[in-house]
């Protein structure tokens, strides 16, 4: 929920002739803006600006190999990792034959990153990601005060000494700031990007709950359901089909913590969304009950 996909979409719109390829490994469904998609298969999306997006259903090595067989070759490969990924270990794929590791970019949600860094379930994951970064994008700075941003920058300097921090709203940073952030092919960079103390159990702290329905809902139903969700829902995303006299429409749903939005989406005629929380805190029966009461 820090804004990775929003940042990726921003980069795609401002590629300036760069042939970009994406590999997406997210906890939920691929979410690339509809207007960017020209065609889609099971594991690959062709984008209108010539970019290619690969899912990881076939495995990371296979995704990279398929991109390196393309003609013409991509200028750059961007990996959008899961929010719980060990990014330093993942970055080792940047030393794959034919590739050169550029940089690790870590997005930090200005509103929640410090609380997450103190959370007993995810603190090690968050701190490991920040310490593995070549560039930290402090995103959503519009949601906090200027004084809070300055305080966050001082805190990040303590966590990740010497790592540059770029402030951002809606993931909008210059493409030149995104690329070339790392010290490419230096001994210091390669040493810093060795796999860390990643534990498989980090992923087990998370649990997901999903919902699908073909019949349209009313917006009032949707808003009442979202308002009834427990505070233990950390992330929500998906689509709601909302009936209307005009024949129905689709709403894109995004939620981070208690903050959520519903925005019109040009395509889709079914409701499908996922909720993510910590396994020790998110009660799935509570979600079942809320769905039955408000979306049934």
GIRA-V769145 format. One record per residue. PSI is psi as a letter, one per 40 degrees, with the letter a starting at -180 (* if undefined). D_CENTER is the distance of its C-alpha to the mean C-alpha in Angstrom with 2 decimals. Layout:
PSI/D_CENTER
PSI/D_CENTER
//
This chain:
e/6.01
e/6.62
f/5.75
d/3.87
d/4.88
d/7.84
d/8.72
d/8.84
d/10.94
d/13.00
d/13.78
d/14.86
e/17.14
f/18.65
d/19.05
f/22.79
e/24.09
h/21.79
h/21.13
h/17.45
i/16.13
h/12.59
h/11.90
h/8.81
g/8.70
i/6.28
d/8.22
a/8.92
i/10.17
h/9.28
g/8.94
h/10.68
h/13.24
d/16.52
e/18.65
e/17.02
h/17.98
d/21.57
i/21.74
h/19.90
a/21.06
d/19.89
e/17.92
h/17.74
h/17.06
h/19.40
i/18.37
d/21.09
e/20.98
e/21.68
i/18.26
i/17.38
h/14.25
h/14.75
i/13.39
f/14.41
d/16.99
e/19.72
i/18.56
d/17.19
d/20.69
d/21.52
d/18.52
d/19.56
d/23.17
d/22.72
d/21.18
e/24.05
e/26.55
i/25.59
h/28.21
i/27.51
i/25.11
i/21.79
d/22.13
i/18.78
h/16.13
h/12.51
h/10.46
h/6.66
i/7.07
i/6.41
e/6.24
e/9.95
i/10.79
g/13.96
d/13.00
d/16.72
d/17.72
d/15.20
e/16.48
d/19.89
e/19.21
e/19.60
e/23.27
i/23.67
h/26.90
e/26.41
i/23.30
h/23.08
h/20.33
c/19.42
i/17.07
h/14.22
h/12.00
h/10.48
h/8.96
h/11.05
h/11.31
d/15.00
d/15.91
e/14.94
d/14.44
d/18.17
d/18.49
d/15.80
e/17.68
e/20.77
h/19.55
e/21.69
d/19.15
e/16.14
d/18.02
d/18.62
d/15.05
d/13.99
d/17.17
d/16.97
d/13.65
d/15.25
e/18.47
e/17.12
i/15.75
d/17.80
h/16.19
h/14.46
h/12.93
g/14.05
i/12.16
f/13.58
e/17.02
e/18.63
e/18.28
i/20.48
i/23.84
d/24.77
d/26.47
d/23.38
d/21.50
d/24.51
d/24.58
d/20.93
d/21.75
d/24.79
d/22.94
d/20.35
d/23.42
d/24.87
d/21.85
g/21.19
h/24.54
e/24.71
h/21.02
i/20.61
h/18.51
h/17.54
i/17.30
i/15.17
h/14.98
f/12.39
e/10.99
g/14.45
i/15.85
i/18.58
d/17.81
d/20.54
d/18.80
d/15.72
i/18.01
f/20.72
d/19.44
i/20.62
g/24.25
h/24.44
f/26.70
i/28.32
d/29.49
d/27.77
d/24.34
d/24.93
d/26.26
d/23.33
f/20.92
i/22.80
h/21.12
a/21.05
f/22.14
h/19.22
h/20.42
d/19.55
e/20.17
d/17.01
d/15.20
e/18.24
e/17.74
i/15.16
i/16.45
i/15.35
h/17.62
i/17.62
h/20.11
i/21.61
h/24.61
d/26.45
h/28.76
i/27.56
i/27.13
i/28.20
d/25.95
d/27.98
d/27.14
d/23.39
d/23.63
d/26.01
d/23.82
d/20.76
d/23.24
e/24.63
i/21.49
i/22.01
e/20.42
e/19.11
h/16.25
d/13.23
h/10.66
i/11.76
i/10.80
a/13.19
i/16.47
h/19.91
h/23.05
h/25.45
i/29.09
i/31.26
d/34.64
e/33.05
e/31.92
i/28.51
i/25.10
i/21.44
h/19.12
h/15.33
h/14.32
h/11.54
h/12.29
h/11.38
b/14.53
e/17.48
h/16.12
i/15.55
i/16.16
h/17.76
i/18.07
i/20.22
h/18.83
d/21.33
i/21.14
h/21.23
e/24.10
i/22.80
h/20.90
h/18.05
i/15.27
i/13.80
i/14.02
h/12.78
a/15.01
h/17.07
d/19.70
e/22.45
d/21.87
h/20.54
h/23.63
d/23.04
d/26.57
d/25.84
d/23.07
d/25.57
d/28.18
d/26.11
d/25.26
d/28.92
d/30.17
d/28.05
e/26.74
*/29.62
//
